[in-house]
Amino acid sequence: MRIAGLQKNSLVDYPEKLSAVVFTQGCNMNCGYCHNRCLIGYEQNGGLSSEDVFAFLGRRRGLLDAVVISGGEPTLQRDLARFIRRVKDMGFLIKLDTNGTNPDLLESLIEQGMLDYVAMDIKAPFCKYRQVCCSPVNTERLERSIEILQRGGVEYEFRTTYTPQLDQEDLLDIAASIKGAKKYVVQQYREVDPTSGEYTGRAEKRSLYKSIWSDISRNVANIQFRGDFILV
């Protein structure tokens, strides 16, 4: 595992659980708003060994509930399954953050009972993926990952960062592509310096029509907003 970093405590990354977050190195997308831009490339940035992480988790047994594996894109890691199995055997819940581009691995991990929660980012309507992600994307793989999660083998959420490249009609299109989903999260966009990948401190408080919210709600069981939005 190429592990770029470890957040030792988080109250927000796993719903209602105290977790540690493992950040993997490398991503197959290049989203301009990514706040982990240092993780997009495949060169190790500092980094930790798997044994370092296991040693830390061993000291946190009984204190932490879960481990979140984020990135970058974790499913690019060849030994992800082996890493998860070892963490799972230590007694921790596992949450995977993914962009959905590796449905075969996602399905395998779920079928083996290795995941307890999955958060899949839906970056944009499928027709705008290349524009938003600045990279070629096989949207058929995304559709398959959506279908896999909606089978009900694991708790999940779909989430979208409401970037300036998206409008309210785009949110409707996304909601239609995940029709029947248990949970859809719309996250506030926070400006990122394109060079450093660090937040500039500026956040865009965007308006949403209540009618749009209502239309989205017809497609998903539960819609949540993270950040500051204005309903008009």
N, C-alpha and C positions, 0 to 999 in steps of 0.2 A: 504494500500500500504506500502510495506517495501521500504522506500526511503533511500538510503545510502548516497546520495550526490546531490548537485545542482551546476552546472556551470552557473553563472549568465549571462554571455555574450559569444556568439560564432558567428563567421563569417563564419565558415567552416562546421558546422554540418547540416545545412539546405541550399540547393542551393539558393544563391542570397537573403537570408533572414537573419536578425539578430535574433538569437534565444537564449533561455535558454535551458540547458540540464538537465533533471532529470534522475538520475541513480538509478535503482532499484536493490534490493539485491536478489541474488540467480540466479544460472544458472544450466541447465541440461547438459552442456558440460564442458570439462576441458582442453581446448586448451592450449598447452604449451607456445604459443606466446602471450597469452592474457595479455594486459596491465592493465586490471582491475581484477587481480586475487583475490583481497580482496572482490570482489563482487560474486565470484563463490559460496561460502558457504552461508548458510541461516541464520547464526548468524548476527544480526544487527551490522554494523560497525559505531558507532557514530549514524548517521542517523538523519533524519528530519521527522516531522509529515506532513501529507498531508496539514493540516491547515497552517503550516509554509510556505509551497510552495505556497498555494493559497494567503496568505497574501503578499508574495514577488511579485507574479504576479499581484496582484491588484495594487501595487505601480508602476508597469512597463507597465501598459496599455498605449498605444500610443508610447511607446519607443521600445518595442520588437514586432517582427512580429509573432514569432512562438515559440512553445515548442517542443523540441525533447525528446522522452522518450526512454532511452537506458538502458544498464545494464552491467553485468547480462543479463538475458533474461526477458523482461517485460511481455511477455504473460503468465508467471508463476504466476503473481499476480492476485488473485481472484477478486479484485475490480478494475482492470485496466479500464474496460469500464466506470464505474461510475466516476473514476478520470478524464478520458479523456473528458467525457461529461461536467463535471464542468469547465475544462479548456477551452474547446471549447465554452461554453456559455459565457466565459469572453472575447471572440473575437479573440483568438489566433489560428493560423494554427497549425496543429498537424503532426509531423513526428514520425514514429515508426521505431526503429532499432530492427530487429528480426533475429533469426537464422532459422526461418521457421518451427519449430517443432510443432506448434499449429495452423494448418490450419483452424480448426473450428472457433476459436476465431478471427483469421485474417479475414476470410470471413464475419463473423458477424459484425465486426467493419467497414469493407468497405461497406457492404450493408446498414448499419445505417448512412453512411455519416460522420463517426467520424474521418476518417483519410484523410489527404491531401497529404501525401507522405510516402512511405515505402522504407526502405533500407534493403534488405535481404542479409545476408552473405551466400555465397556458399563457404564452407570451403575447399572443395576438390572434385574430382570426387567421385561419390557415393561409389565406391568400396574401397576408401581409407579413408572414413569418420571416422571409428573407430580409425584408425592409427593416424590421424591428431587431432581428437577431444578428444582422450583418454577416450572415453565413448561410450556405445552402442547408435546407432541412427537408428530410423525407417526412412529409406530414402524414403519410399512411402509417408510419411507426407511431406517431403521436396518437392517431385515432385508435390504434390497437392498444396502446397503453391505457387510454381512457376506458376502453371496453373492458380491459382486464380489471381495472380498479372497480368499475361499476358492477362487476359480478358479485361483489360483497365478501371476498375472502379476507379483507383487511380493512381497518378503519382508514379513511382517506379524506383529503380535501384537495380541491383544485383552487389555484390562486392566480391572480393577475395583478401586476403592477400597472396602475393607470398612468402610463407615461404620456408625454405630450404628443407622441405619435398616434395615440389612440383617441377615438371619440366615443360618444355614448352608443352609437350604432354598432361600433366594434364590440362593445361589451355585450350587446344583444346577440351578435353573431357567435361570440364565444359561448354564451349561455346556451344557445341552440345546439352547439357542438357537444355540450356535456349534459344534454337534456336527461333529467332523471337523477342527476347527481345529488348526493346527500348534503354536500357542503361546498359553497363557492365563496371565496374570499377575494375582495377587491382591496388592494393595498395602495396607500398613498405614495405617489412618486416623490422622491427626495433627490435633489440635484446632486450629481456626481461629477467631480473633476475628471475629464476624459483621459488625462495623463496619469494621475496618481490613483484614480479609482476611489478616492476618499470623498465623503460627503462635504459639500461646501457650506452646509448649514442652512441652505435655502430649501424650502418645501413648498410645493404647489398645492394650494387648497382649492380643489376644483368643485364645480357644481354638478349635481346630478338631478335630473328631473325625477320627481316621484313616480311619474308614469313609467319611466325607464326601469326604475327599481321594481315596480309592480310587474312589468313585463318579464324581467329577469326571474322574478320569484315564481312565475308560472313554469319555468323550466327546471328550477332547482329547489330542493326541499328547504334549504337554509342558506341565506346570503348574509355575509358579514362584511363590515367595512373596518379596515385597520388604518387608523390615521384620521386626519381632519377632512371631512367632506361636508358640502352644503347641499341639503336637499331642498329643491325649489319646486 
